[in-house]
């Protein structure tokens, strides 16, 4: 029985289709797609790991740690996507 943070087990995550976004004009904006795809991959991997952890009756403290680490990684990717779409960081109205 493997722990939730360890790699391949009988419950290895399966790939999921990514959301298709509009094409962007700048390389920075195109980086948004990559960041969002990473976030979606992290999300679906987490869902599969949670299902596997439940099947294996893993301790809640181990599952909780994986959830929070995954959420932090997703948050970083989504923030990077936002910054890529924001442009040159010129402050807008407050």
N, C-alpha and C positions, 0 to 999 in steps of 0.2 A: 504494500500500500504506500503510495507516494504522498507527500504533503502538497498542499495547494500551490505553493510557490515553486515547486520543482517542475522540471520539464518532462516531456512526453510520458504519458500514462495511458491506460486504456481509454481514458476520456479526453484524448487530445482534441484541442479546438479545431473546428472545421472552418474553412474560409467562407466569408459572407460577401455578397456583392456590395460594392461601395456605391454611395450616392453620387450621381453625376451632377457636377456643377457647371455653370456657364464658363466659357473660355475667357481668359483675362488677357489684357493687352501688355502688361508688364511682367517681367520675370518675378518680381516681388509678389504680385497678385497671383501668379501661377503657383507660387509656393504655398498659397492658401489651400489649394486642392490637396497637396501632399500632407499638410498639417491636419486637415480634416480627415483624410483617409487614414492617417496614423491613429487619430482619435477613435474613429469607427472600428478599426481593427482592434484597438485596445479594449473597446467596449464589448465587442462580440467575443473576444478571447476571455474576458472576465465573466461574461454570462455562461460560457461553457465550463469554465473552471468552477464557478459556483454550483452548477448542476452536478459536476463530478464530486465536489467537496461534500455536497448534501448526500449523494449516493454512498460516499465513503464514510459518512458521519464524522467528518473532521471537526476538531475543536473550534468553537466560535472565535476565539482570540486569533487563531491562524487565518481564518476566513476574513475577519475584520481587518487585519493588517493588509492583506492582499487587496481588499476593496479600496481602502484609503490610498494605498500606493498607486493603484490603477487610476483612481479619480484625480490624484495629483498630476499624473502623466497626461491624462486627458485634458485637464485644465490648462496645462502648459501648451499642449498642441493647439487647443482652441484659442488661447490668447495669442499665440503666434499667427494663427489664421486671421484673427481680427486685426492685428497690427499690419499684416501684409495687405489687407484690404483698405486700411485706413489712409494709406498714402504716405505723404512726407511728414507726418506728425505735426502739421500746422494746427494750432489750437482752434477749435471752433467756438461757437457761442457757449457761454456758461449760464 
